[in-house]
Amino acid sequence: MQILFCDSPGVLRIIYLIKMVLNIVRFVLPIGLILMVTIDIYKNMLNGYGENKDVTIKKTMDRVLACIIVFCVPTIINLIFSILSKVDINTGNYIDTFAICYQEVTPELISNLEELEALKLSEEEEAERITRTTVVNNFKAKMQAQAEANAKRLSSSSSGKWSSSLTDLNKQNGVYVENGVFYKPKGTSGKNCPPSMKGTQYGYNNDYGYNNHFYDMLMELKKAANAEGYDFTPSTQGCRSYDSQVSTAKKYANEPGRAATPGRSNHGWGVASDLDFKNNASEKWVHEHANEYGLAFPLYGNGYKGYQEPWHIEPLYLKSY
């Protein structure tokens, strides 16, 4: 048997309640009417029928007729629903109708459907857990592969800015580089950006306020991309001020996690950039080769709720001190 229309335990409970009420009325009300008729007859026997004999008999007959009708109503309803029930001659299954729900509803059926719903929910939760685990593991594997590839490339380099021996302990915006790792302060970012878009006037090798070494890495990546026929443009906001980050956070107030908390953004240290890609092919190429130039597109957040901004790039090795 197949029941589709009433596959919800909530719907079945309502139908079962209606069925129970009709059955209670079927037995309780006739009994009450019979008692009333008996009392009327007994009273008339004590007092004599007199002039009210016909009235009493008619009243009694009306009540008896009412008893019969009330008693038969649930039976008639069951009969009607039974007639309305249809069976698919090809499958032998009931065709989905309310009549079938009414006919077949039982506490056992409701209980079975509740168990099936609980099982279905458990299966959905397990599927979601597997999906979360897969996403996290895939990302970890990707980052591990990128890190290994970059480490291999760096270890094979005897010289060059991007070797693991790159060290510059001079703090620019509070950031220094040691053995190829960028170290940023744990304090509030965005407080030491150059006061204008003329960063070269304040010791930067670019006008935007990017950390010098980070900017060199971006330019090497851009040069390699151009050589392959791809292109991207770094943001002109190389060092994002604290006030600017506040404005950005307000702009994305309805998108939790989209903007870093003011004072916590790596843009404020000049070691992050939002890239504008020429096309999808350029974006794909840059994502595949960024690690070769000591850069990465990091994942933010925790577990499966993490997200990756495909335009946001930072040093591959970035730590706090």
C-alpha positions, 0 to 999 in steps of 0.5 A, spaced: 500 500 500 502 506 498 499 513 501 502 519 498 497 525 500 497 524 507 505 522 508 505 528 514 504 525 521 501 532 522 496 531 517 494 524 519 493 526 527 488 531 524 484 526 520 485 521 526 482 526 531 476 527 526 475 519 525 475 518 533 470 524 534 465 521 529 466 514 533 465 517 540 459 521 537 456 514 534 456 511 541 455 516 546 450 520 543 445 514 541 446 512 549 444 518 551 438 519 547 436 512 549 436 514 556 432 520 555 427 516 551 427 511 557 426 516 562 420 519 558 417 513 558 418 511 565 415 518 567 409 517 563 408 510 566 408 513 572 403 519 571 399 516 565 399 518 558 392 522 559 392 527 553 399 527 552 400 520 549 400 522 542 405 527 543 409 523 548 409 517 543 411 522 537 417 525 541 419 518 543 419 516 536 423 522 534 429 521 539 429 513 536 430 516 529 435 521 531 439 515 535 439 511 529 441 517 524 447 519 529 449 511 530 449 510 522 453 517 520 460 514 521 458 508 518 455 512 512 462 516 512 466 510 512 462 507 506 462 513 502 470 513 503 471 506 501 467 507 495 471 513 493 478 509 494 481 507 488 487 502 486 491 503 480 490 496 477 497 496 474 501 497 481 496 494 486 497 501 490 492 505 492 491 512 488 493 518 493 486 521 495 483 523 502 479 517 502 485 513 503 488 517 508 481 516 512 480 509 511 488 507 513 489 512 518 491 509 525 496 510 531 501 505 528 501 509 521 502 515 525 508 512 529 511 509 523 511 516 519 514 519 525 520 514 525 521 515 517 521 523 518 526 522 524 530 517 519 530 522 513 532 528 518 538 523 520 540 522 513 540 529 511 544 531 517 549 526 515 549 528 508 550 535 510 556 533 515 559 529 509 559 535 505 562 539 510 568 534 511 569 534 504 569 541 503 574 542 509 578 536 507 579 539 499 581 546 501 586 543 506 589 538 501 589 544 496 593 549 500 597 543 502 599 542 495 600 549 494 604 550 500 609 544 498 609 546 491 611 553 493 616 550 498 619 546 493 620 551 488 623 556 493 628 551 496 631 550 488 632 557 488 639 559 489 637 567 489 632 572 488 627 576 492 622 570 493 627 565 496 625 562 503 631 566 505 628 573 504 629 577 510 627 585 511 627 586 519 625 594 517 618 594 519 613 598 514 606 599 517 609 594 522 610 589 518 617 585 517 619 579 513 624 574 515 626 567 512 620 569 507 615 569 512 611 576 513 610 578 520 604 583 522 603 586 528 597 584 533 594 591 534 589 595 530 591 595 522 590 601 518 593 606 523 599 607 519 597 608 512 601 613 508 597 620 508 596 620 501 596 616 494 603 618 493 606 613 497 613 613 494 614 620 498 614 616 504 618 610 502 614 606 498 616 603 492 608 604 489 603 610 490 598 606 494 601 604 500 602 596 499 608 593 503 614 594 498 616 586 498 608 584 497 608 589 491 614 586 488 611 579 488 604 582 485 608 585 480 612 579 478 605 575 478 602 580 474 608 580 469 608 572 468 600 573 467 601 578 462 607 573 458 602 568 458 596 572 455 592 574 462 592 580 466 589 583 472 589 589 476 591 590 483 586 595 487 589 602 488 587 602 495 594 598 497 593 600 504 586 601 507 585 606 513 582 604 519 576 609 517 576 606 510 575 599 513 569 602 517 566 604 511 567 597 508 564 594 514 558 598 514 557 597 506 557 589 507 553 590 514 548 585 511 553 580 509 556 577 515 563 575 514 564 579 507 568 585 510 573 584 516 572 587 523 575 594 522 582 594 525 583 586 523 583 587 516 590 585 512 589 591 507 590 595 513 597 592 513 598 593 506 599 586 505 593 584 501 590 586 495 583 585 491 584 584 484 580 586 478 581 580 473 581 581 465 576 575 464 575 568 467 581 565 464 585 570 467 582 569 474 583 561 473 591 562 471 592 567 477 589 562 482 593 556 479 600 560 479 599 565 485 603 560 490 609 560 485 610 567 487 609 566 494 602 569 494 595 565 496 587 566 496 586 564 503 580 561 506 576 565 511 571 563 517 571 556 520 570 549 517 564 548 511 562 555 513 568 558 511 569 562 504 574 564 499 574 571 496 576 569 489 579 576 488 583 577 495 590 575 495 595 575 500 602 573 502 602 565 502 606 565 509 603 571 513 603 570 521 602 575 527 607 577 532 
